[in-house]
Amino acid sequence: MLSVYIIGGIILGRVRQKYIKRTALKIVKDHKDDLTDDFKKNRIYLDGVLTVQGKVLRNRISGYVTSIIKQNKK
C-alpha cells in the first residue's frame, strides 16, 4: 500500500523516519559501487553490511537505498 499525500496541489511521496534516511544515505555514500537498483540484491548485500534488529527495518532501509540509486541514475 502506497501512501500519497496532497498538500496545496503538490503530491508528496511516502514519509520515512529520519534514522532510515540517515542510515541509507550513509550506506549509499560508503558503498555506492556495490549497490544496484534491484531491491533483492541490495537487501542481501545489506545483510552483510548492517546489523539491524528485525526484517522490517532492514527492508525499509534497503528500499530507500534502492530508491536513491534509481534517482541517481536518472
N, C-alpha and C positions, 0 to 999 in steps of 0.2 A: 504494500500500500504506500503510495507516494503522497506526501503532504505538500500541498501548494498553498501559499498564502498570497492574497491580492491586497495590496495597500496602495491606495491612491492611483490605481491603474497599473502599478508595477507588479509583475509576478515574481515572487521570491521563491527560491528553492527550499530544500529541506534544511531544517535548523539542526546543527550539530553542536555538541558540547565543545567548550574551548580546549579541554585537555585532549580530545580526539584530534582536533585541528592542529594543535601544537605538536603532538606526537607524530602525526602524519607528515607535516611539513619538515620536521627534523629528519625523519626517515628518508623522505624524497631528497633532501639536501645531501645526506650522507651516502645513500645507496642508489642514486639515480640510474646508474648504468645497469644494475641488476634487476630493476623493476620494469614491468611491461604494462600494457593496457588490458591485460587479462586478469580478472579478479581471482580466479582459482590459483593461478601461478603466483600471484602476489601473496595470497593467503598462505600458501605452502612456504614461500620464502620468508615471510614474516614470522612463521613458527620458529625458525632458527635464530632470528634476529631479536625478537621481542620475548619478554616473559610477562604475560598479562594474565589476569585472573578471569577466566571464562571465555567461552567461544564468542559470545555476543560482542564483547568489547574488541576482541581480535578482528572479528568480521567487520565491525564498523570502521576500525582504523584501516583495514585492508580496502574497504570500499572507498573511503575518502582518498587513500593513496592512489587507487585506480582512477578516480575522477580527476585528480590533479595531473596525473600522467597524460590522460586523454586531453585535458585542457592545454597542456604544454605542447602537444603535437599539432594543434590547430594553427 
